[in-house]
Amino acid sequence: MDIAHCTLDGHDHTAVRFQQLSPADLEAKRRNLICVRCGQQAFFRKKAASGRAACFGARPHAPGCGMAAEDHLRVESGIGPDEAITNNTDVLVVDLNFGAVQGAPHLQDDGQADPGRRGGRHLHADGQRTARTHRRLSTLLKYLRSSAAFGASDQAIEIGGIDGRTLRDFFVEFPALQPHHFDRLAGCWGLVSDAGERDGTVWLNSGGRGDISIGIPEAIWPGFKHRFGVDDLEDLAGAYVLAVGTPSRSQYGKRYLIVDDIEFITASLA
């Protein structure tokens, strides 16, 4: 779309004029954009060297918004969001190794009562085998985006060898981050307003209410670019990401999460 509203200055901006803002102004205001019609969170993309014009966008617009482009969000074939909860599944296992059977990285959960207990509970008390459904982070991001009921479920999950958590307890959208989510392992997801690089780390910024930055270290960045087809940092404006890690606060109150492994993050580019 060619126009968006900035909640920081209270003005509507065209994409062409918005790109002409000073770097400091642009960085601050692009994190506080909404659609002029439906009020949903919006993002800005600069003009690209490939010839793509500067533009605004929203993912998604509110139902019926006249400025909405077609949304091709589809849940992967197989079990859908509601079925993943109800279809005879005792434990939803988060596959952190891109579908591989072995070699998945393990995690630490400071909030777990017994950190020494790592998965392994495959039988009910009556001796019947536990029903376990495996899903990748990319699939879970689609589920979370398409179904609020999925993210609010008490479905038990296992991730990186850690059990005793639920979908509702573990996954949190950026604007919903609360104090109790910090300093404990979580799956943080949402819309990226912009991305930047500092001291070798690439930061994906959420913008708006619940502002948090997802840090991708220099060692991980090449793999991330290759896996998700990122040619330029501007490609990440409007992307949805799901990152597994420990949300923290800097001494200045800045909220951030550092991704420790390429398997702990997935992205869906606009």
C-alpha positions in Angstrom: 0.0 0.0 0.0 1.1 3.6 -0.7 0.0 5.2 2.6 0.2 4.5 6.3 -0.5 6.3 9.6 2.3 6.9 12.1 1.1 6.7 15.7 4.3 8.5 16.8 3.6 11.8 15.0 -0.1 11.4 14.3 0.3 11.9 10.5 -0.5 9.9 7.4 2.6 9.3 5.2 3.0 8.3 1.6 5.8 5.7 1.0 7.8 8.1 -1.2 7.8 10.9 1.3 8.4 8.5 4.2 11.6 7.2 2.6 12.9 10.8 2.5 12.8 11.1 6.3 16.1 11.4 8.1 17.6 8.0 9.1 16.8 8.6 12.8 13.3 9.7 12.1 12.7 6.8 9.7 14.0 4.2 12.2 11.7 5.4 15.0 8.6 6.0 12.9 8.7 2.7 10.9 8.2 0.9 14.2 5.0 2.8 14.9 2.9 2.4 11.7 -0.7 1.2 11.3 -3.0 0.8 8.3 -5.0 4.0 7.7 -8.2 2.0 7.2 -8.2 -0.9 9.6 -5.6 0.1 12.2 -3.6 -3.1 12.1 0.1 -3.0 12.6 1.9 -2.0 9.4 5.5 -2.0 8.1 7.6 0.0 5.7 10.0 -1.3 3.0 12.6 1.0 1.4 13.1 1.2 -2.4 15.2 -1.8 -3.4 18.2 -1.9 -5.8 16.2 -4.5 -7.8 13.7 -1.7 -8.7 11.0 -2.5 -6.2 9.4 0.7 -5.1 9.1 1.9 -1.5 5.9 0.7 0.0 3.9 0.0 3.2 2.2 -3.2 4.1 0.3 -5.0 6.9 0.2 -8.7 7.7 -2.7 -9.2 8.1 -5.2 -6.4 7.5 -8.5 -6.6 9.5 -11.2 -8.6 7.7 -12.9 -6.6 5.0 -10.2 -3.9 4.9 -10.2 -2.3 1.5 -6.4 -2.0 1.5 -5.8 -5.6 2.0 -3.9 -7.6 -0.5 -4.6 -11.3 -0.9 -3.4 -13.2 2.1 -2.1 -16.6 1.0 -1.5 -17.8 4.5 -2.2 -21.5 4.5 -1.6 -24.1 7.1 0.5 -26.9 5.9 -1.2 -30.0 4.7 -1.8 -32.6 7.4 -3.0 -31.8 10.9 -4.5 -28.3 11.2 -4.3 -26.0 14.2 -7.4 -27.3 16.0 -6.7 -30.9 15.0 -3.2 -30.7 16.5 -4.9 -30.1 19.8 -7.7 -32.6 19.7 -6.6 -35.4 17.4 -5.5 -37.9 20.0 -2.3 -36.0 20.8 -0.9 -36.2 24.3 2.3 -34.4 23.6 3.1 -32.0 20.7 6.9 -32.4 20.1 8.6 -29.3 18.6 11.1 -30.6 16.0 14.2 -28.4 16.3 16.3 -30.1 13.7 14.5 -29.5 10.4 12.9 -32.9 10.5 16.0 -34.9 11.3 15.5 -37.9 13.7 18.7 -37.3 15.7 21.0 -34.5 16.5 18.4 -31.9 17.6 19.9 -29.3 20.0 18.8 -29.4 23.6 17.7 -26.4 25.7 17.8 -25.3 29.3 14.7 -24.0 31.0 15.4 -22.1 34.2 11.8 -22.2 35.1 11.5 -26.0 35.0 11.1 -27.6 38.5 13.3 -30.6 37.6 15.8 -29.6 34.9 17.4 -33.0 35.0 14.3 -34.7 33.6 14.5 -34.6 29.8 11.6 -36.0 27.9 11.5 -39.7 27.9 8.0 -40.1 29.2 6.4 -42.2 26.5 4.0 -44.2 28.6 0.8 -43.4 30.5 0.4 -44.5 34.1 -1.7 -47.4 32.8 1.1 -48.5 30.5 -0.4 -47.2 27.3 1.9 -45.5 24.9 1.8 -41.6 24.9 0.5 -40.2 21.6 3.2 -37.8 20.3 2.9 -35.5 17.3 6.0 -33.8 15.8 5.8 -30.4 14.2 8.5 -28.0 13.0 8.9 -24.4 14.1 7.8 -23.2 10.6 4.5 -25.2 10.9 3.9 -23.9 14.4 4.4 -20.3 13.2 1.7 -20.9 10.6 -0.6 -22.4 13.3 0.0 -19.5 15.7 -0.8 -16.9 13.0 -3.9 -18.6 11.8 -5.5 -19.7 15.1 -5.7 -17.8 18.3 -7.2 -20.9 19.9 -4.1 -22.8 19.1 -1.8 -20.4 21.0 -4.2 -20.4 23.9 -4.4 -24.1 24.2 -3.3 -26.2 27.3 -1.8 -28.8 24.9 1.3 -30.3 26.4 4.5 -29.8 24.5 8.1 -31.0 24.5 10.9 -28.9 23.1 14.6 -29.5 23.0 14.2 -32.3 25.6 12.2 -30.1 28.0 8.7 -31.2 29.0 6.2 -29.9 31.4 5.2 -26.9 29.3 2.0 -26.0 27.3 1.4 -24.1 24.1 -0.2 -21.2 26.1 2.6 -21.2 28.6 5.5 -21.4 26.1 4.5 -19.4 23.0 3.9 -15.6 23.2 3.3 -13.0 20.6 5.5 -9.9 20.8 2.7 -7.5 22.0 1.6 -9.9 24.7 5.0 -10.2 26.5 4.7 -9.8 30.2 7.3 -9.7 33.1 6.8 -13.4 33.8 7.9 -14.3 30.3 11.4 -12.9 30.9 14.4 -14.9 32.1 12.7 -18.2 31.2 12.7 -20.1 27.9 9.9 -19.0 25.6 8.9 -19.1 21.9 8.4 -15.4 20.9 6.7 -14.6 17.6 5.3 -11.8 15.6 5.8 -9.2 12.9 9.2 -7.6 12.2 9.0 -3.9 11.5 12.7 -3.5 10.4 16.1 -5.1 10.8 19.6 -3.6 11.4 23.1 -4.8 12.1 25.3 -3.8 15.0 28.7 -5.2 16.0 28.1 -8.3 13.9 24.7 -9.1 15.3 21.6 -8.6 13.1 18.6 -7.3 15.1 15.0 -8.0 14.0 12.9 -5.3 15.6 9.2 -5.8 16.4 8.2 -2.2 16.8 4.9 -0.9 18.4 3.5 -2.1 21.7 5.6 -4.9 23.3 8.7 -3.8 21.4 11.4 -6.5 21.5 14.5 -7.2 19.3 15.5 -10.6 18.2 19.3 -10.9 17.9 20.9 -13.2 15.3 24.6 -13.6 16.0 27.2 -13.3 13.2 27.9 -17.0 13.3 24.3 -17.8 12.6 23.4 -15.1 10.1 24.8 -16.7 6.9 22.8 -19.8 7.5 19.7 -17.8 8.3 20.1 -15.8 5.0 20.5 -18.9 3.0 17.6 -20.9 4.6 15.0 -18.1 4.3 16.2 -16.4 1.1 17.2 -13.1 2.6 19.2 -10.9 0.1 18.9 -7.6 1.9 17.9 -6.5 5.5 14.9 -4.7 3.9 13.6 -8.2 2.9 12.8 -8.7 6.6 10.5 -5.8 7.0 7.0 -7.3 7.2 8.3 -10.8 7.9 6.9 -13.0 10.7 9.4 -14.8 12.9 9.3 -17.3 15.7 12.4 -17.5 17.9 13.1 -19.8 20.8 15.2 -18.4 23.5 15.2 -16.5 26.8 13.7 -13.0 26.7 15.9 -10.6 28.7 16.2 -6.9 29.5 19.3 -4.7 29.2 20.4 -2.4 31.9 18.6 0.4 30.0 15.3 -1.6 29.9 15.6 -2.7 26.2 13.9 -6.0 25.7 15.7 -8.6 23.5 16.2 -12.3 22.8 19.4 -13.8 21.4 19.0 -16.8 19.1 21.7 -19.4 20.1 21.2 -21.8 17.2 19.9 -21.6 13.6 17.4 -24.3 14.6 15.8 -22.0 17.2 14.3 -19.6 14.7 12.0 -19.6 11.7 10.8 -16.9 9.4 8.0 -16.2 6.9 8.9 -13.3 4.6 6.3 -11.0 3.1 
